[in-house]
Structures are given as structure tokens and as C-alpha cells.
Amino acid sequence: MSANVLRMPHCPQTSPLMISHSLLQMADVVWRAGLPGLAKELVGLAHSAIDRPSDQAGL
């Protein structure tokens, strides 16, 4: 796979940790592209994916 391709989880049963990891990878790419504001928002989303209660994680 090419180094510039991001793989995002697509299964509804994907764990919050996997989603968080993908968002952090995307934030890194966005930061390097010169969009620090968007990168910070992605980091915030990544943290919220982990912080959600487990009963809501699949919603």
C-alpha cells in the first residue's frame, strides 16, 4: 500500500480505539499539510471516541 493512503475503519462494530487511532493518523497528515486547526479538531474527535461510555460506543 502506498505511504500516502489512509485506511479508515468501515465496520459498524469497529472499536472506539481503532477509530481513535485512525483519526490521529488523519490529524498527523492534516497537520503536515499545513492545517493545524483542523488537525486539532481531529485530535479532539479521537479523544472523544475513547471517552464515550461503552454502551454508546457502537452508536
PDB file of N, H, CA, C and O in Angstrom:
ATOM      1  N   MET A   1       0.847  -1.178   0.000  1.00  0.00           N
ATOM      2  CA  MET A   1       0.000   0.000   0.000  1.00  0.00           C
ATOM      3  C   MET A   1       0.892   1.239   0.000  1.00  0.00           C
ATOM      4  O   MET A   1       1.946   1.273   0.635  1.00  0.00           O
ATOM      5  N   SER A   2       0.448   2.226  -0.712  1.00  0.00           N
ATOM      6  H   SER A   2      -0.408   2.199  -1.227  1.00  0.00           H
ATOM      7  CA  SER A   2       1.172   3.487  -0.809  1.00  0.00           C
ATOM      8  C   SER A   2       1.242   4.172   0.557  1.00  0.00           C
ATOM      9  O   SER A   2       0.325   4.044   1.368  1.00  0.00           O
ATOM     10  N   ALA A   3       2.321   4.890   0.802  1.00  0.00           N
ATOM     11  H   ALA A   3       3.066   4.994   0.143  1.00  0.00           H
ATOM     12  CA  ALA A   3       2.506   5.571   2.086  1.00  0.00           C
ATOM     13  C   ALA A   3       1.527   6.718   2.288  1.00  0.00           C
ATOM     14  O   ALA A   3       1.319   7.146   3.423  1.00  0.00           O
ATOM     15  N   ASN A   4       0.923   7.225   1.224  1.00  0.00           N
ATOM     16  H   ASN A   4       1.092   6.877   0.302  1.00  0.00           H
ATOM     17  CA  ASN A   4       0.014   8.366   1.368  1.00  0.00           C
ATOM     18  C   ASN A   4      -1.453   7.950   1.384  1.00  0.00           C
ATOM     19  O   ASN A   4      -2.328   8.780   1.138  1.00  0.00           O
ATOM     20  N   VAL A   5      -1.738   6.685   1.668  1.00  0.00           N
ATOM     21  H   VAL A   5      -1.027   6.011   1.868  1.00  0.00           H
ATOM     22  CA  VAL A   5      -3.114   6.197   1.729  1.00  0.00           C
ATOM     23  C   VAL A   5      -3.481   5.933   3.182  1.00  0.00           C
ATOM     24  O   VAL A   5      -2.764   5.229   3.893  1.00  0.00           O
ATOM     25  N   LEU A   6      -4.597   6.500   3.617  1.00  0.00           N
ATOM     26  H   LEU A   6      -5.180   7.072   3.039  1.00  0.00           H
ATOM     27  CA  LEU A   6      -5.110   6.249   4.962  1.00  0.00           C
ATOM     28  C   LEU A   6      -6.207   5.207   4.883  1.00  0.00           C
ATOM     29  O   LEU A   6      -7.068   5.274   4.006  1.00  0.00           O
ATOM     30  N   ARG A   7      -6.181   4.261   5.778  1.00  0.00           N
ATOM     31  H   ARG A   7      -5.481   4.208   6.490  1.00  0.00           H
ATOM     32  CA  ARG A   7      -7.242   3.260   5.827  1.00  0.00           C
ATOM     33  C   ARG A   7      -8.125   3.575   7.025  1.00  0.00           C
ATOM     34  O   ARG A   7      -7.663   3.569   8.166  1.00  0.00           O
ATOM     35  N   MET A   8      -9.382   3.848   6.762  1.00  0.00           N
ATOM     36  H   MET A   8      -9.757   3.853   5.835  1.00  0.00           H
ATOM     37  CA  MET A   8     -10.326   4.147   7.827  1.00  0.00           C
ATOM     38  C   MET A   8     -11.196   2.923   8.082  1.00  0.00           C
ATOM     39  O   MET A   8     -11.557   2.211   7.145  1.00  0.00           O
ATOM     40  N   PRO A   9     -11.534   2.675   9.347  1.00  0.00           N
ATOM     41  CA  PRO A   9     -12.421   1.551   9.646  1.00  0.00           C
ATOM     42  C   PRO A   9     -13.792   1.784   9.024  1.00  0.00           C
ATOM     43  O   PRO A   9     -14.271   2.918   8.985  1.00  0.00           O
ATOM     44  N   HIS A  10     -14.419   0.731   8.543  1.00  0.00           N
ATOM     45  H   HIS A  10     -14.029  -0.190   8.574  1.00  0.00           H
ATOM     46  CA  HIS A  10     -15.707   0.892   7.882  1.00  0.00           C
ATOM     47  C   HIS A  10     -16.781  -0.022   8.450  1.00  0.00           C
ATOM     48  O   HIS A  10     -17.922   0.015   7.990  1.00  0.00           O
ATOM     49  N   CYS A  11     -16.451  -0.823   9.416  1.00  0.00           N
ATOM     50  H   CYS A  11     -15.524  -0.854   9.790  1.00  0.00           H
ATOM     51  CA  CYS A  11     -17.403  -1.759  10.003  1.00  0.00           C
ATOM     52  C   CYS A  11     -18.097  -1.093  11.195  1.00  0.00           C
ATOM     53  O   CYS A  11     -17.432  -0.445  12.004  1.00  0.00           O
ATOM     54  N   PRO A  12     -19.420  -1.240  11.318  1.00  0.00           N
ATOM     55  CA  PRO A  12     -20.120  -0.600  12.442  1.00  0.00           C
ATOM     56  C   PRO A  12     -19.679  -1.132  13.809  1.00  0.00           C
ATOM     57  O   PRO A  12     -19.880  -0.464  14.823  1.00  0.00           O
ATOM     58  N   GLN A  13     -19.088  -2.314  13.845  1.00  0.00           N
ATOM     59  H   GLN A  13     -18.925  -2.857  13.021  1.00  0.00           H
ATOM     60  CA  GLN A  13     -18.639  -2.886  15.113  1.00  0.00           C
ATOM     61  C   GLN A  13     -17.189  -2.523  15.435  1.00  0.00           C
ATOM     62  O   GLN A  13     -16.611  -3.069  16.375  1.00  0.00           O
ATOM     63  N   THR A  14     -16.605  -1.621  14.678  1.00  0.00           N
ATOM     64  H   THR A  14     -17.074  -1.177  13.915  1.00  0.00           H
ATOM     65  CA  THR A  14     -15.216  -1.225  14.904  1.00  0.00           C
ATOM     66  C   THR A  14     -15.077  -0.590  16.281  1.00  0.00           C
ATOM     67  O   THR A  14     -15.925   0.198  16.698  1.00  0.00           O
ATOM     68  N   SER A  15     -14.019  -0.931  16.973  1.00  0.00           N
ATOM     69  H   SER A  15     -13.330  -1.571  16.635  1.00  0.00           H
ATOM     70  CA  SER A  15     -13.826  -0.437  18.338  1.00  0.00           C
ATOM     71  C   SER A  15     -13.513   1.063  18.349  1.00  0.00           C
ATOM     72  O   SER A  15     -12.949   1.593  17.392  1.00  0.00           O
ATOM     73  N   PRO A  16     -13.881   1.736  19.431  1.00  0.00           N
ATOM     74  CA  PRO A  16     -13.547   3.154  19.563  1.00  0.00           C
ATOM     75  C   PRO A  16     -12.038   3.402  19.498  1.00  0.00           C
ATOM     76  O   PRO A  16     -11.603   4.446  19.011  1.00  0.00           O
ATOM     77  N   LEU A  17     -11.241   2.451  19.983  1.00  0.00           N
ATOM     78  H   LEU A  17     -11.595   1.603  20.378  1.00  0.00           H
ATOM     79  CA  LEU A  17      -9.793   2.614  19.928  1.00  0.00           C
ATOM     80  C   LEU A  17      -9.295   2.624  18.487  1.00  0.00           C
ATOM     81  O   LEU A  17      -8.404   3.403  18.149  1.00  0.00           O
ATOM     82  N   MET A  18      -9.857   1.769  17.636  1.00  0.00           N
ATOM     83  H   MET A  18     -10.581   1.136  17.911  1.00  0.00           H
ATOM     84  CA  MET A  18      -9.467   1.725  16.223  1.00  0.00           C
ATOM     85  C   MET A  18      -9.853   3.030  15.525  1.00  0.00           C
ATOM     86  O   MET A  18      -9.080   3.569  14.733  1.00  0.00           O
ATOM     87  N   ILE A  19     -11.038   3.526  15.821  1.00  0.00           N
ATOM     88  H   ILE A  19     -11.666   3.088  16.465  1.00  0.00           H
ATOM     89  CA  ILE A  19     -11.488   4.785  15.227  1.00  0.00           C
ATOM     90  C   ILE A  19     -10.590   5.930  15.692  1.00  0.00           C
ATOM     91  O   ILE A  19     -10.198   6.784  14.897  1.00  0.00           O
ATOM     92  N   SER A  20     -10.269   5.939  16.985  1.00  0.00           N
ATOM     93  H   SER A  20     -10.588   5.245  17.631  1.00  0.00           H
ATOM     94  CA  SER A  20      -9.399   6.976  17.526  1.00  0.00           C
ATOM     95  C   SER A  20      -8.031   6.952  16.853  1.00  0.00           C
ATOM     96  O   SER A  20      -7.491   7.999  16.498  1.00  0.00           O
ATOM     97  N   HIS A  21      -7.481   5.773  16.681  1.00  0.00           N
ATOM     98  H   HIS A  21      -7.920   4.922  16.969  1.00  0.00           H
ATOM     99  CA  HIS A  21      -6.174   5.636  16.033  1.00  0.00           C
ATOM    100  C   HIS A  21      -6.225   6.184  14.604  1.00  0.00           C
ATOM    101  O   HIS A  21      -5.305   6.881  14.175  1.00  0.00           O
ATOM    102  N   SER A  22      -7.282   5.875  13.878  1.00  0.00           N
ATOM    103  H   SER A  22      -8.029   5.308  14.226  1.00  0.00           H
ATOM    104  CA  SER A  22      -7.416   6.357  12.501  1.00  0.00           C
ATOM    105  C   SER A  22      -7.533   7.875  12.451  1.00  0.00           C
ATOM    106  O   SER A  22      -6.950   8.520  11.580  1.00  0.00           O
ATOM    107  N   LEU A  23      -8.284   8.439  13.382  1.00  0.00           N
ATOM    108  H   LEU A  23      -8.758   7.915  14.090  1.00  0.00           H
ATOM    109  CA  LEU A  23      -8.423   9.897  13.430  1.00  0.00           C
ATOM    110  C   LEU A  23      -7.091  10.570  13.756  1.00  0.00           C
ATOM    111  O   LEU A  23      -6.785  11.635  13.222  1.00  0.00           O
ATOM    112  N   LEU A  24      -6.307   9.954  14.625  1.00  0.00           N
ATOM    113  H   LEU A  24      -6.555   9.088  15.059  1.00  0.00           H
ATOM    114  CA  LEU A  24      -4.996  10.523  14.948  1.00  0.00           C
ATOM    115  C   LEU A  24      -4.051  10.445  13.756  1.00  0.00           C
ATOM    116  O   LEU A  24      -3.254  11.358  13.538  1.00  0.00           O
ATOM    117  N   GLN A  25      -4.131   9.370  12.986  1.00  0.00           N
ATOM    118  H   GLN A  25      -4.779   8.629  13.163  1.00  0.00           H
ATOM    119  CA  GLN A  25      -3.327   9.277  11.766  1.00  0.00           C
ATOM    120  C   GLN A  25      -3.723  10.381  10.785  1.00  0.00           C
ATOM    121  O   GLN A  25      -2.870  11.015  10.166  1.00  0.00           O
ATOM    122  N   MET A  26      -5.026  10.595  10.657  1.00  0.00           N
ATOM    123  H   MET A  26      -5.719  10.079  11.161  1.00  0.00           H
ATOM    124  CA  MET A  26      -5.504  11.628   9.752  1.00  0.00           C
ATOM    125  C   MET A  26      -5.070  13.011  10.247  1.00  0.00           C
ATOM    126  O   MET A  26      -4.697  13.864   9.442  1.00  0.00           O
ATOM    127  N   ALA A  27      -5.116  13.238  11.557  1.00  0.00           N
ATOM    128  H   ALA A  27      -5.419  12.545  12.211  1.00  0.00           H
ATOM    129  CA  ALA A  27      -4.687  14.518  12.119  1.00  0.00           C
ATOM    130  C   ALA A  27      -3.218  14.782  11.800  1.00  0.00           C
ATOM    131  O   ALA A  27      -2.838  15.919  11.523  1.00  0.00           O
ATOM    132  N   ASP A  28      -2.397  13.741  11.837  1.00  0.00           N
ATOM    133  H   ASP A  28      -2.707  12.817  12.062  1.00  0.00           H
ATOM    134  CA  ASP A  28      -0.981  13.897  11.503  1.00  0.00           C
ATOM    135  C   ASP A  28      -0.804  14.343  10.056  1.00  0.00           C
ATOM    136  O   ASP A  28      -0.004  15.235   9.772  1.00  0.00           O
ATOM    137  N   VAL A  29      -1.542  13.729   9.149  1.00  0.00           N
ATOM    138  H   VAL A  29      -2.191  13.005   9.380  1.00  0.00           H
ATOM    139  CA  VAL A  29      -1.456  14.092   7.731  1.00  0.00           C
ATOM    140  C   VAL A  29      -1.942  15.524   7.512  1.00  0.00           C
ATOM    141  O   VAL A  29      -1.325  16.291   6.773  1.00  0.00           O
ATOM    142  N   VAL A  30      -3.046  15.874   8.157  1.00  0.00           N
ATOM    143  H   VAL A  30      -3.548  15.251   8.757  1.00  0.00           H
ATOM    144  CA  VAL A  30      -3.625  17.210   8.011  1.00  0.00           C
ATOM    145  C   VAL A  30      -2.669  18.264   8.578  1.00  0.00           C
ATOM    146  O   VAL A  30      -2.513  19.338   7.996  1.00  0.00           O
ATOM    147  N   TRP A  31      -2.029  17.959   9.712  1.00  0.00           N
ATOM    148  H   TRP A  31      -2.155  17.087  10.184  1.00  0.00           H
ATOM    149  CA  TRP A  31      -1.061  18.888  10.313  1.00  0.00           C
ATOM    150  C   TRP A  31       0.091  19.145   9.348  1.00  0.00           C
ATOM    151  O   TRP A  31       0.494  20.288   9.135  1.00  0.00           O
ATOM    152  N   ARG A  32       0.615  18.067   8.770  1.00  0.00           N
ATOM    153  H   ARG A  32       0.288  17.139   8.943  1.00  0.00           H
ATOM    154  CA  ARG A  32       1.733  18.200   7.826  1.00  0.00           C
ATOM    155  C   ARG A  32       1.324  18.959   6.569  1.00  0.00           C
ATOM    156  O   ARG A  32       2.166  19.559   5.901  1.00  0.00           O
ATOM    157  N   ALA A  33       0.035  18.933   6.247  1.00  0.00           N
ATOM    158  H   ALA A  33      -0.649  18.445   6.789  1.00  0.00           H
ATOM    159  CA  ALA A  33      -0.461  19.661   5.080  1.00  0.00           C
ATOM    160  C   ALA A  33      -0.641  21.149   5.380  1.00  0.00           C
ATOM    161  O   ALA A  33      -0.983  21.926   4.488  1.00  0.00           O
ATOM    162  N   GLY A  34      -0.411  21.543   6.624  1.00  0.00           N
ATOM    163  H   GLY A  34      -0.133  20.912   7.348  1.00  0.00           H
ATOM    164  CA  GLY A  34      -0.484  22.957   6.980  1.00  0.00           C
ATOM    165  C   GLY A  34      -1.836  23.414   7.479  1.00  0.00           C
ATOM    166  O   GLY A  34      -2.166  24.596   7.380  1.00  0.00           O
ATOM    167  N   LEU A  35      -2.627  22.492   8.017  1.00  0.00           N
ATOM    168  H   LEU A  35      -2.358  21.532   8.098  1.00  0.00           H
ATOM    169  CA  LEU A  35      -3.947  22.842   8.538  1.00  0.00           C
ATOM    170  C   LEU A  35      -4.032  22.489  10.026  1.00  0.00           C
ATOM    171  O   LEU A  35      -4.743  21.556  10.399  1.00  0.00           O
ATOM    172  N   PRO A  36      -3.314  23.228  10.877  1.00  0.00           N
ATOM    173  CA  PRO A  36      -3.275  22.866  12.297  1.00  0.00           C
ATOM    174  C   PRO A  36      -4.629  22.962  13.002  1.00  0.00           C
ATOM    175  O   PRO A  36      -4.887  22.198  13.933  1.00  0.00           O
ATOM    176  N   GLY A  37      -5.486  23.869  12.585  1.00  0.00           N
ATOM    177  H   GLY A  37      -5.277  24.489  11.829  1.00  0.00           H
ATOM    178  CA  GLY A  37      -6.805  23.986  13.215  1.00  0.00           C
ATOM    179  C   GLY A  37      -7.642  22.736  13.014  1.00  0.00           C
ATOM    180  O   GLY A  37      -8.260  22.236  13.954  1.00  0.00           O
ATOM    181  N   LEU A  38      -7.662  22.239  11.798  1.00  0.00           N
ATOM    182  H   LEU A  38      -7.161  22.645  11.035  1.00  0.00           H
ATOM    183  CA  LEU A  38      -8.403  21.014  11.500  1.00  0.00           C
ATOM    184  C   LEU A  38      -7.770  19.820  12.207  1.00  0.00           C
ATOM    185  O   LEU A  38      -8.474  18.930  12.684  1.00  0.00           O
ATOM    186  N   ALA A  39      -6.445  19.805  12.271  1.00  0.00           N
ATOM    187  H   ALA A  39      -5.874  20.529  11.883  1.00  0.00           H
ATOM    188  CA  ALA A  39      -5.750  18.712  12.961  1.00  0.00           C
ATOM    189  C   ALA A  39      -6.147  18.673  14.437  1.00  0.00           C
ATOM    190  O   ALA A  39      -6.360  17.595  14.992  1.00  0.00           O
ATOM    191  N   LYS A  40      -6.246  19.837  15.072  1.00  0.00           N
ATOM    192  H   LYS A  40      -6.072  20.712  14.621  1.00  0.00           H
ATOM    193  CA  LYS A  40      -6.641  19.888  16.485  1.00  0.00           C
ATOM    194  C   LYS A  40      -8.061  19.366  16.674  1.00  0.00           C
ATOM    195  O   LYS A  40      -8.346  18.687  17.660  1.00  0.00           O
ATOM    196  N   GLU A  41      -8.948  19.677  15.741  1.00  0.00           N
ATOM    197  H   GLU A  41      -8.716  20.228  14.940  1.00  0.00           H
ATOM    198  CA  GLU A  41     -10.317  19.164  15.826  1.00  0.00           C
ATOM    199  C   GLU A  41     -10.342  17.644  15.695  1.00  0.00           C
ATOM    200  O   GLU A  41     -11.094  16.972  16.401  1.00  0.00           O
ATOM    201  N   LEU A  42      -9.529  17.105  14.801  1.00  0.00           N
ATOM    202  H   LEU A  42      -8.919  17.652  14.227  1.00  0.00           H
ATOM    203  CA  LEU A  42      -9.459  15.653  14.635  1.00  0.00           C
ATOM    204  C   LEU A  42      -8.914  14.979  15.891  1.00  0.00           C
ATOM    205  O   LEU A  42      -9.377  13.902  16.268  1.00  0.00           O
ATOM    206  N   VAL A  43      -7.936  15.603  16.538  1.00  0.00           N
ATOM    207  H   VAL A  43      -7.560  16.478  16.232  1.00  0.00           H
ATOM    208  CA  VAL A  43      -7.408  15.057  17.791  1.00  0.00           C
ATOM    209  C   VAL A  43      -8.503  15.055  18.857  1.00  0.00           C
ATOM    210  O   VAL A  43      -8.635  14.091  19.611  1.00  0.00           O
ATOM    211  N   GLY A  44      -9.283  16.128  18.920  1.00  0.00           N
ATOM    212  H   GLY A  44      -9.176  16.911  18.308  1.00  0.00           H
ATOM    213  CA  GLY A  44     -10.396  16.175  19.868  1.00  0.00           C
ATOM    214  C   GLY A  44     -11.417  15.084  19.608  1.00  0.00           C
ATOM    215  O   GLY A  44     -11.919  14.461  20.544  1.00  0.00           O
ATOM    216  N   LEU A  45     -11.726  14.850  18.337  1.00  0.00           N
ATOM    217  H   LEU A  45     -11.318  15.356  17.577  1.00  0.00           H
ATOM    218  CA  LEU A  45     -12.644  13.762  17.994  1.00  0.00           C
ATOM    219  C   LEU A  45     -12.063  12.411  18.383  1.00  0.00           C
ATOM    220  O   LEU A  45     -12.783  11.534  18.862  1.00  0.00           O
ATOM    221  N   ALA A  46     -10.765  12.245  18.178  1.00  0.00           N
ATOM    222  H   ALA A  46     -10.180  12.957  17.790  1.00  0.00           H
ATOM    223  CA  ALA A  46     -10.110  10.984  18.535  1.00  0.00           C
ATOM    224  C   ALA A  46     -10.236  10.718  20.033  1.00  0.00           C
ATOM    225  O   ALA A  46     -10.504   9.591  20.447  1.00  0.00           O
ATOM    226  N   HIS A  47     -10.044  11.752  20.837  1.00  0.00           N
ATOM    227  H   HIS A  47      -9.826  12.668  20.500  1.00  0.00           H
ATOM    228  CA  HIS A  47     -10.164  11.575  22.284  1.00  0.00           C
ATOM    229  C   HIS A  47     -11.609  11.303  22.685  1.00  0.00           C
ATOM    230  O   HIS A  47     -11.854  10.521  23.604  1.00  0.00           O
ATOM    231  N   SER A  48     -12.555  11.927  22.024  1.00  0.00           N
ATOM    232  H   SER A  48     -12.356  12.563  21.278  1.00  0.00           H
ATOM    233  CA  SER A  48     -13.958  11.699  22.377  1.00  0.00           C
ATOM    234  C   SER A  48     -14.408  10.295  21.994  1.00  0.00           C
ATOM    235  O   SER A  48     -15.330   9.761  22.611  1.00  0.00           O
ATOM    236  N   ALA A  49     -13.786   9.689  21.001  1.00  0.00           N
ATOM    237  H   ALA A  49     -13.037  10.123  20.500  1.00  0.00           H
ATOM    238  CA  ALA A  49     -14.135   8.315  20.624  1.00  0.00           C
ATOM    239  C   ALA A  49     -13.779   7.347  21.738  1.00  0.00           C
ATOM    240  O   ALA A  49     -14.463   6.342  21.933  1.00  0.00           O
ATOM    241  N   ILE A  50     -12.715   7.642  22.469  1.00  0.00           N
ATOM    242  H   ILE A  50     -12.159   8.459  22.311  1.00  0.00           H
ATOM    243  CA  ILE A  50     -12.293   6.771  23.570  1.00  0.00           C
ATOM    244  C   ILE A  50     -13.070   7.087  24.838  1.00  0.00           C
ATOM    245  O   ILE A  50     -13.359   6.183  25.622  1.00  0.00           O
ATOM    246  N   ASP A  51     -13.413   8.352  25.055  1.00  0.00           N
ATOM    247  H   ASP A  51     -13.178   9.086  24.418  1.00  0.00           H
ATOM    248  CA  ASP A  51     -14.042   8.785  26.298  1.00  0.00           C
ATOM    249  C   ASP A  51     -15.520   8.433  26.402  1.00  0.00           C
ATOM    250  O   ASP A  51     -16.103   8.542  27.481  1.00  0.00           O
ATOM    251  N   ARG A  52     -16.140   8.010  25.292  1.00  0.00           N
ATOM    252  H   ARG A  52     -15.666   7.921  24.416  1.00  0.00           H
ATOM    253  CA  ARG A  52     -17.565   7.689  25.337  1.00  0.00           C
ATOM    254  C   ARG A  52     -17.807   6.441  26.171  1.00  0.00           C
ATOM    255  O   ARG A  52     -16.983   5.526  26.163  1.00  0.00           O
ATOM    256  N   PRO A  53     -18.925   6.387  26.891  1.00  0.00           N
ATOM    257  CA  PRO A  53     -19.260   5.171  27.640  1.00  0.00           C
ATOM    258  C   PRO A  53     -19.390   3.983  26.690  1.00  0.00           C
ATOM    259  O   PRO A  53     -19.793   4.145  25.538  1.00  0.00           O
ATOM    260  N   SER A  54     -19.054   2.807  27.168  1.00  0.00           N
ATOM    261  H   SER A  54     -18.727   2.676  28.104  1.00  0.00           H
ATOM    262  CA  SER A  54     -19.045   1.623  26.311  1.00  0.00           C
ATOM    263  C   SER A  54     -20.428   1.275  25.772  1.00  0.00           C
ATOM    264  O   SER A  54     -20.524   0.673  24.702  1.00  0.00           O
ATOM    265  N   ASP A  55     -21.505   1.634  26.475  1.00  0.00           N
ATOM    266  H   ASP A  55     -21.428   2.123  27.344  1.00  0.00           H
ATOM    267  CA  ASP A  55     -22.844   1.319  25.976  1.00  0.00           C
ATOM    268  C   ASP A  55     -23.221   2.180  24.774  1.00  0.00           C
ATOM    269  O   ASP A  55     -24.153   1.834  24.047  1.00  0.00           O
ATOM    270  N   GLN A  56     -22.524   3.291  24.546  1.00  0.00           N
ATOM    271  H   GLN A  56     -21.768   3.573  25.137  1.00  0.00           H
ATOM    272  CA  GLN A  56     -22.789   4.146  23.396  1.00  0.00           C
ATOM    273  C   GLN A  56     -21.746   3.983  22.306  1.00  0.00           C
ATOM    274  O   GLN A  56     -21.872   4.595  21.246  1.00  0.00           O
ATOM    275  N   ALA A  57     -20.726   3.179  22.534  1.00  0.00           N
ATOM    276  H   ALA A  57     -20.623   2.681  23.395  1.00  0.00           H
ATOM    277  CA  ALA A  57     -19.604   3.075  21.601  1.00  0.00           C
ATOM    278  C   ALA A  57     -20.031   2.575  20.232  1.00  0.00           C
ATOM    279  O   ALA A  57     -19.404   2.932  19.235  1.00  0.00           O
ATOM    280  N   GLY A  58     -21.063   1.771  20.149  1.00  0.00           N
ATOM    281  H   GLY A  58     -21.573   1.481  20.960  1.00  0.00           H
ATOM    282  CA  GLY A  58     -21.484   1.234  18.866  1.00  0.00           C
ATOM    283  C   GLY A  58     -22.478   2.100  18.123  1.00  0.00           C
ATOM    284  O   GLY A  58     -22.884   1.751  17.015  1.00  0.00           O
ATOM    285  N   LEU A  59     -22.880   3.220  18.700  1.00  0.00           N
ATOM    286  H   LEU A  59     -22.550   3.504  19.600  1.00  0.00           H
ATOM    287  CA  LEU A  59     -23.871   4.081  18.045  1.00  0.00           C
ATOM    288  C   LEU A  59     -23.237   4.978  17.035  1.00  0.00           C
ATOM    289  O   LEU A  59     -23.928   5.768  16.391  1.00  0.00           O
TER     290      LEU A  59
END
